[in-house]
C-alpha cells in the first residue's frame, strides 16, 4: 500500500474519531481528500480548514466530485452496518474504484513501512494508554505515528489531536475489536489494560470475544510481546490459550493475589496514593524500585501509564527518559476531563460507556471529591449494549446520588429495529421504580433546558457516554465552570 502513489482519496463516514485522523494524515501527505457524513455535525472544522471537502448526506455524486476519480474510497464499518447498499459504495463499485475499510487500508500501509508496531487492545482504556505512550515517545528516536480514537491534549503544536505525526521508528494504534477490526493489524507489541465481555452486536458471548483476541494475538509479528495488566479475566485468558508458549508476556498490576498466578516478568504497582496533585506510587521489580509521580487524575490512569511505560521500556527507551517524558502528558479529551466549578465541585466529561466504566468513574469521583454528591448525566451508546447489559447499567447508575438519562446514541444501529425492546426511558423508569433520584432528558438537544436547574456547582457532575453529547453541552456547562 504505497501512499506516495495516491493523489485523491474519498472517505465515507469521515466524521468518525479515527477515520478523521486517517483523513488528516493523508492531507498532510499532500493527498487530496474528500469525505461524507450522513448528516451535518460539528467537530470537522479542523479537516475543513485543511482543505477537506465534506459532503453532508450520502450521494453517488460525492465520489466523483470535481470530475476527478479517487484512487481509493475508504469507509467506516459503521457505514456498511447502517446501509450495506450505501450509494457512495455502490458508485465506487460501478466505477470500479478500489474500496477498503480505513482499518484495512491503514493496516496494510503500516505493515509495509518498516516501523515497530504498538497496539493497545482490551475492552477499555485504549485511547488513554495510547495517548500516554505517544507523550513518552514524542521527540525520541521512537517518535511515533499515532492514530487514535481520542484526542490527546496539546500534542500537536499545542493543539488537541487524535493524530501525531512523529518521524521515528514506531507507530501506535488502538486495536478496536468491534467488527473484528483489529484483524487488520500485525503489531510487534500489544498492551492490554482490562478485559471484559463487550460488543454483543459482534460477539454472541464472552467465549467468542476471547477467541477473537487470541486470533488477533496470533497475527502479531517480530518480538510478539504482550504487556498485560494482571486481572482475573486476563490471567484466565492467557492460561486458557497457553499464550506464554508463543509470546513474551510482561505482567504488571496492583493485585498481588492475581500476579501470584502468573509466571514470567512481573512489575508490582505499590503504595499508590491519590491527591489533588495527582498520583504517587512506585513500581517494584526484580531489578529494583521506581518512584513515580503522575501530575494528573484520576486514580485508574496509573494502570494506563504503567502499561505505556513498560511498552516504552520494551522498545529500549531508558527509564529516566520515560519518567521525565510521562510528565508531559496533559490528558485526553473526554477521558476524565475535569473543569472546576464556580462552587466547590467539579464537572467531568468522560467517554465511559459500559457498566464497568460507570462503576469505575463513580468510584473515582467518590475518592477525589469526598463528601460531594455525584450526579451522572448518562448518554447510553448503542441499543444492543444497553439491551444486553440493562440490569448491569441499572446497578452501576444507582451508585450515583443523582442520574440524568439522555436518549440512546444509535451510532451504527437503527433505532426502528430496537425501539420496542430498549430505550433510555426504560432505564429512567426502572431507576425511578427503585427509588433513585433520576431525571429524563431525552434528546441531547434538551440538555440545557432540562438540566439548567438540576446541576449544582457544589457537586461532582459527570457527563458520561461515548456518543455525541459533547456537541450539545457546552452552553450548559459555561454556566457552572470558572
Beta strands, then each sheet from edge to edge (+ up, - down):
strand 1: 8-12
strand 2: 32-37
strand 3: 53-56
strand 4: 72-75
strand 5: 98-101
strand 6: 116-121
strand 7: 145-156
strand 8: 159-165
strand 9: 170-174
strand 10: 189-192
strand 11: 225-229
strand 12: 248-253
strand 13: 265-275
strand 14: 278-285
strand 15: 288-294
strand 16: 337-340
strand 17: 346-350
strand 18: 374-381
strand 19: 402-409
strand 20: 437-442
strand 21: 460-464
sheet 1: 3+ 2+ 1+ 4+ 5+
sheet 2: 8+ 7- 9- 6- 10- 11- 12- 13- 14+ 15-
sheet 3: 16+ 17- 21- 18- 19- 20-
end
